[in-house]
Amino acid sequence: MAIFSFTSCFFSNHYIGGFRSFASITHDYEGLEALGVNVRHGTAAGIDTAVVNRIIDLMVEVRDGGGRLFILGVGGSAGNAGHAGL
């Protein structure tokens, strides 16, 4: 049994509206493993932290300057956003 778990979108209307509990949107990886997915857990390596810090600095500048940052995701979900625009 996997010791890791993941939580699907806790910004969903089902969770926020009280129709689902946090436990009901938390899952282990056994289902994926049963489908033949080779699951690996570990620390992300090779991330340029200077670039990440610059992005954070830019976001802070936008906020402090009274600007807006729009985060867009698949189906409008910021929980799995892939695009940002200033």
C-alpha positions, 0 to 999 in steps of 0.5 A: 500500500502506498504511503503517499496520498494526493488531494483533488481540487479542494477549491471545487464547488462540491467541497466548498459547498459541503457536499464532499468531505476533505477525506472523500477528495483525498486518494492514495495511489493504489488505483493508478498502480492497479492500472499499471502506472509506475508511480514514483515519489521523490523531490523535484530536482533541477528547478532553478530556484533563482527563476522561481524567486524572480517569478515570486518577486514579479508577482509581489510587484504586481500586487504592491503596484495595485495590478492584477494577476489572472491564473487560468487552468483547465476548465477554469480551475486555478488548482491545476493552472497552466497559464498566468497573465498580468 
